[in-house]
Amino acid sequence: MGHHSPHFHLHLFPRYPGTPTEYAFLQVDEWNGSPTGDAQQIARFVARLRRQLP
């Protein structure tokens, strides 16, 4: 598994307003009505995340 060096590992799961309760946690990928983004929107979101993390 590669536990040779200490590191931080984080999973981010989107929690959109109005997400139906049956699509909690990992099932959000199965929600046909879930919001999606194109490559530019995703890149902007990742940039915002990077600014927030130390």
C-alpha positions in Angstrom: 0.0 0.0 0.0 2.9 2.4 0.1 3.0 3.3 3.8 6.7 4.1 3.6 6.4 7.8 4.1 4.0 9.8 6.3 1.4 11.7 4.4 -2.0 13.2 4.6 -4.8 11.7 2.6 -8.2 13.4 2.2 -11.4 12.4 0.4 -13.9 15.1 -0.5 -17.5 14.2 -1.3 -19.8 16.8 -2.7 -22.8 17.7 -0.6 -25.0 19.8 -2.8 -28.0 21.7 -1.4 -31.1 19.6 -1.9 -29.3 16.3 -2.3 -31.9 13.6 -1.7 -31.1 11.6 1.5 -31.0 8.3 -0.4 -27.9 9.6 -2.2 -25.9 10.2 1.0 -22.1 9.8 1.0 -20.8 7.7 -1.9 -24.1 7.2 -3.6 -24.1 10.8 -4.8 -22.5 9.5 -8.0 -25.7 7.5 -8.7 -28.0 10.6 -8.4 -29.0 11.5 -12.0 -29.9 15.0 -11.0 -26.6 15.8 -9.4 -24.9 19.0 -10.5 -21.9 18.5 -12.7 -19.2 20.8 -14.0 -17.1 21.1 -17.1 -13.3 21.1 -17.0 -13.1 24.8 -16.4 -15.6 24.8 -13.5 -13.8 21.9 -11.9 -10.4 23.7 -12.3 -11.9 26.8 -10.6 -13.3 24.7 -7.8 -9.9 23.0 -7.2 -8.2 26.3 -7.1 -10.6 27.5 -4.5 -9.9 24.4 -2.4 -6.2 24.9 -2.7 -6.5 28.4 -1.4 -8.4 27.2 1.7 -6.1 24.3 2.6 -2.8 25.0 4.4 
